Amino acid sequence: MPDKRFVIRRQEINREDFTSSIPDFNRRSEIMKTDTGYKCTITNIVRLTEQEKLFQLRILDNRARDIFRFKPGQFLMLELPGYGEVPISISSSNSNHEFLELCIRKAGHVTSALFNVGEGAHVAIRGPFGSAFPMDEMSGNNILLIAGGLGFAPLRAPLYWINEHRQRFLNVHVLYGVKEPSQLLFAYQFDEWELINHITLHTIVEHPSAEWKGKSGIITDLFTDISIDPENTYAVVCGPPVMFKFVCRYLDKIGIPMNRMFVSLERRMHCGMGKCCRCMVGSTFTCVTGPVFDYWSVMNLKEAI
């Protein structure tokens, strides 16, 4: 018998009443003060792995959809009426104003309920919240995008930005590691990124299957496959915090300055506004100041990683 807590009827999902007033999403002072939810419909759901799905959302209000803007690295608060809300990094291109894409792992009460909804269900969003990756600052340089596991989800937005402005960057390498081949996210896009966008993709798994033809080991093993010029290279790192230590330590050792390494502490995100205090690292609210930090700042945040 299925757990009745997670069997959701369509009318239960649509029952929540939402306000229709729309703040200016480009004014940080205004958006940080609002708890307003904006009604969305789920237009498509793609199963990526056994534990992750990609949800495509469309904001229902035409005006809100037209003015909504976000930057790569920011996140949303996603609400499933009757169940609660969760912080989720945005995984889509910020140039696409028709829909948003959120890669969600089935992990708790809200996300388990989300895995039982279908296309056409209504949810709500708040945001966008948090800091972003400095894409303009990184222009004209080589780029390393380094992801571990679910960390590839927040990395997808800056990857889209680079693809859409490819002429502004030099060599772009994506280093992606997972525990098992079945956990690779967005594998259906790998050929497109390499053949069309001229992105060099390197993948590695810790526990290869019999069918796996790629490299096995940990993500730092991929550094032997590429040549890095520390004088004109920026690095973006997303994944388990323990990975930051080993990856950024190596990058620091070869001469990439800490202020040109950017990490996302997206796993510490909670309410999005710093009100619940669960995102605090020392005296810093990662929901507000982060989730994107340069590595120098992270090294000076006690217990950040």
Secondary structure, DSSP 8 states (H G I E B T S, - for coil): ---GGG---HHHHT----------TT-HHHHTT----EEEEEEEEEE-SSSEEEEEEEESSHHHHHH----TT-EEEEEETTTEEEEEEB-S-TT--S-EEEEEE--SHHHHHHTT--TT-EEEEEEEES----HHHHTTSEEEEEEEGGGHHHHHHHHHHHHHTGGG-S-EEEEEEESSGGG-SSGGGHHHHHHTS--EEEEEESS--TT--SEES-GGGGGGGS---GGGEEEEEES-HHHHHHHHHHHHHTT--GGGEEEE-GGG--SSSSSS-TTEETTEEHHHH-SEEEHHHHHTSTT--
